[in-house]
C-alpha cells in the first residue's frame, strides 16, 4: 500500500467525459485527514501511520483519547484508521492529507460498510432455491427445508445457510477508477458505486491490482 485516505460518501451522480459519454460516479469527501500517530519498527515492531477524519467535540472525547490527540497536537477526530504504507519516511505527525493524494485516472480500492437490510430469509440472503407452487408445496415454498440433523450430530452445524441479518458488513470494491479530483473542496469522483449508504465512512487506498 502506497497511500490512503478516509472519506465520507456524499452520494451518486453522473458526469460527461470528453466524448460526451455519461459516466456514473460516486462523490466522496476525501479528507482533510490529519496524521495522529506514526508507528515505527523500533517502538511498535512495524511501520504504519494512524490518520483521523472529521472533527469531534472535545467534550465527547475520553480522557485517554484526549491525551492521544493532544500529544499529536491535532484536534479530536471521529474516525481513526491505521495504514501500513510501503514508505512513511516523508510523513510526520500533524501532517494534513487531502484529496490531491490521488489523481484522475488512478486505480483505487474502496472499503466501506454495506447497507443494512434487516432480517432476510435464506432465498434472499443466500440465493437458495425454492419449491414450485403449482401443486402440493403448501405454505413452505420459500422455506429453507431440512437441515439434515438426525441422531448425529443432533444439532445444526454453525455456518449453515439460514435466515438472519443481511447487510451491514465490511465490503471492499477493487480496481475502481478516479474520474476527477477537486483538491480545493477535497472531493473525489469515483467511477461506479462504492459500498455503504449516503453519509457512510469509506477508506480509499491505491489498488492492489494496479
N, C-alpha and C positions, 0 to 999 in steps of 0.2 A: 504494500500500500504506500503510495507516494503523497497523497493529500486527502483531506476530508473536511466536511462541514456539517453542521447541524442546521436544519431549517424547518419551516412551517409551511404545510401545503395550503395554498390560497384558493385553489380550485382549478378548473379546466377552461380552456378557451381555444381559439383557433387563429392562426396567422397565415400569411401568404408568403411563399418563397419567391425567388427571382423570376420563376417561370409562371407564377400566378396560381400554383397549386396550393390547395388548402392543406395545412399541416396541423393536426390536433396536438395541443401541448398542455402540459400541466405546469402551472405557475407556482414556484416555490420561493418563499422569502428565505434566502440562504445567508444567515449572518445578520449583523456582525457577531462573530464568536470570539470570546476572549480566552487566551491561554491561561488556565488557572494553575496547572501543575505540570512539571516536567520530570519524568521518571528516567533514571539512569541505571546502567548496569551496576555501578558501584553501590548505589543506595537501595535499588529495588530488584536487581537481578535481570532487568530487561529495560529496553528503551521504549518510551511512549510519551504522549502528551495528552493531558486532560483539558478539554475545552468546554466552555459554558455558553449557553444560548438563552436569551430572553431574561431581562432583569426581573428580580423578585424583591418584594418589600423586605427591608431589613428586619421588621418586626415579626416576619413569618419564618425567619431562619433560626435554626437551633444554634446554641452557643458553640458547639464544636465546628459546625459548618461556617458560622460567622468568623471564627478564628482562621479557618481554612481560606476563606476569601480575603480576609484582612492580610494574611501572610503574603498573598499574591498581589495585594493592592488592587483588587478587582471587585466591582460591585457584585452583590449576590445574584446568582443565576438560577433560573427554574430548572434547566436541563443540563446535566453534566454527562459527557461521553468521553471515553478514552480511545485514542487512536494509536496503534502500533505502526508508525511510519518507518520507511526504509532509512531515512536520514532526518534527524531532529536537531542537527548542529546549528542550523540557521534560525531555529525557533526558540524564543525566550518567553519566560513567564511575563504576562502582561501584554503580549502582542495581540493585535486585533486582526482576525482573519475575516475577509469579506468575500463577496460573491465572485470577485475577479480572480480568486484562486483557480477557478475553472474558466475555460474559454469555449466559444462556439465551435461545434464540430467534435468536441471530445466525447469519448465513450465513458459512461459512468454506471455505477450500481447504486440503487436506491433501496434503503431498508426502512420499513415502516410497520405499523400495526394495522392489520386489516379491519374493516368494519365489523362490528358485532352483529350477528344475525339472529341471536336468540337461540331458543331450543328448536332443533330440527330433527326430523326422522331420518332413518337410515337411507332412504332413497335420495333425499336432498343432500344429506351430509356425505354419504359415501358412494352415491351413484349405484345403489343396489337395484336389482331387478324387481319386478312386481308381477302379480298374478293377473290373468285376464278376467274381465268382468262379464264375459258373455254368459257364463253359466257356472253355478256351483262354487264360486270363490267366496261367497258370503261377505261379511264386513271386514275381511282381512286382506284385501287386495294390496294394500301398501304396508303391510306388516313385514318385519324382517325375517320371520319364520323361526324354525327351530335353531337352538344354539348347540345342539348335539351333546348336552351334558347328561350322561346316564349315570350308572353307579360309579363310574370313574370318568372325570375327576369330581363329579358331584358338585360342580361349580362352573362358572363361566370364566374362561381364561381372560386375563387383562389384555386390552388392546383389541377386543372383538369389535367388529363394525356394528355399532348400535346407535340409537338416537342419543343426542347430547347437545352440548353447547357448540354452536358453529360460528366461526369467525373470531375476531379479536385475538389474533395470533401474529407472531413475527413473520413478515413476508419480505423476501428480497427479490427485486426485479433487476436482472442483469442486462448489461450491454445497451443501455438507453443512450440517446444522443442529446447533447446540449445544443439547443437551437439558437438561443440568444442569451446574452448576459447583460443586465443593466447594473453596472458596478455602483452607480450613484445611489440607486434605491435598493441595492442588494437583492435583485430579483433575477432568478434563473428560469428560463422557459425550457422544459424538457419534453422531447417528442414522445407522445404516447401517455399512458396512465401510470401513476405511481401508487403504491399501496396506501390505504388509510383514508379517513374521512376528511372533509374540509376542516382546516384548523389543526390537523394532526401533525405530530412531530415526525420528521423523517431525517435519516442520516444519508448523506451523499458522499461516496468515495469513488476514486478512479476505478474503472472496470478492470477486473482480473483477467478479462478476455482480450483487453486491448494490447 
